[in-house]
């Protein structure tokens, strides 16, 4: 502690003025005629972290720009507790899904995976199919769900007289407290 500085109370100590940022230290040592130290290993590049701070990366995230136009990527279940599900795999292939190979996206490849092997995470495998097949499947799902809602609305209107009065067979589309008459 310097004589000119007042005595400080408890808490975090001041930064040491001798320790400076890396850039300042490099210029100061170069100015004094001392050359900065060479890297530990010759030919190594400075490595950087892909994610910084409190960011928790989603290991299943695939940037949209990586997906070829006219194609849909989805992670599909490959195994259940380490056991392959061959029937489900066959159903996926019948629906147009094929595995994405590691040679197409080297940055998604796990260590030790050959180019011709599929990209895997946990018990899932990355699969692709043409976008028109995905849109067709989504349309079928939407039509099936809409049909079920219509059927249930029709059933509401069929309640016998004197039982569970349904005024016009309408459903509320909001959530709130229930009033009992």
Buried (B, 14 or more C-beta within 10 A) or exposed (E): EEEEEEEEEEEEEEEEEEEEEEEEEEEEEEEEEEEEEEEEEEEEEEEEEEEEEEEEEEEEEBEEEEBEEEEBBBBBEBBEEEEEBEEBBEEBEEBBBEBBBBEBBEEBBEEEBEEEBBBBEEBBBBBBBEBEBBEEBEEEEEEEEEEEEEEEEEEBEEEEEEEEEBEEEEEEEEEEEEEEE
